[in-house]
Amino acid sequence: MVVSFQYTKEEWVRCHRRYLFLSRTLTQVELWLAAVLSVMCAAYLVYFGAAWKSVSLCILCVAVVGMFGFLYFRQPYRIYEKTPGFDLPHVLDFNEDGVDYRTEGYVTSTPWEKFVTWLETDEAFFLAESRSVYTMIPKRVLEGREAAALRKMFKERLPKNRFPKGRR
């Protein structure tokens, strides 16, 4: 089966953000902890004033919240803008040996054994080689039968969403 598509920037960013949660790179627990840390920091600052302890805690809070904010808000745009070829047409050939990937000036083959899992959302399929390396196939380019055939192919060859809970 051959699938041709071209990413749009907003589509890719939206799907990448969703993938951060699917791959457990970000979790809701971490976001809640960052929110609690922010509230505690503000309360500590109000209660103790501008003492070195409260200022240090605020710096820690800003660093943690900034890291999560960068990961979710800024990094997807940077990846799209800095990675050559995202705005070019892509052709994926799913065959018995694996996936052949072509775009202008770039050709590669990935055997099925290299993929650790596949994930599916309303908008896309994700083929993951690791937590941070994946290929996104937008569903908008698939006919109804193609999506079903692709899902069947993935089910036969790959485990579905087997990312471990911890990060390795």
C-alpha positions, 0 to 999 in steps of 0.5 A: 500500500502506498500513501502520499501526503503533505503535512500542514504545519498546524496539523503536524504541531497539533498531532505532535502535541497529542503524541507527547501524551500518547507516548507518555513523554508528558503526563497529566500528573506532571502538569498537575504537579507543575500547577501545584508547585506554582500555587505553592510558590505564589503562596510561599512568596506572599507568606514569607515575602522576598526572602532568599528561600521564596525567591529560590522556590520561584526560580525553580517553579519558573524553570519547571513550568518553563520546561513543560511550556517549551516542550508543549508549546514551542518545541513542536514549531521548532521541530517543524521549522528546523527539520528539512523536508516537512513541508515537502510531499511524502510517500510511504510504501507499506510492504512485507519488509517494512516501510519505505519512506520517500521525500525530495532528496531523502529515501529510507527503508525501515523494517517492521522489527525497528518499530516498537509500537503504533498509535491511532487518534482521530486525526492520524496514525503514528508509527514509533521507532522509539518514544521520540522518533515516529512517523505520523500518517494523517488520516485525511489522506486515507480513504475509508478502506485504506485506513482499515487496511493500514490498521489491520497491517499494523495490528498484524505486525506491531503491538499497539501502544506499548510504551512503558509507564516510566521513561527509559 
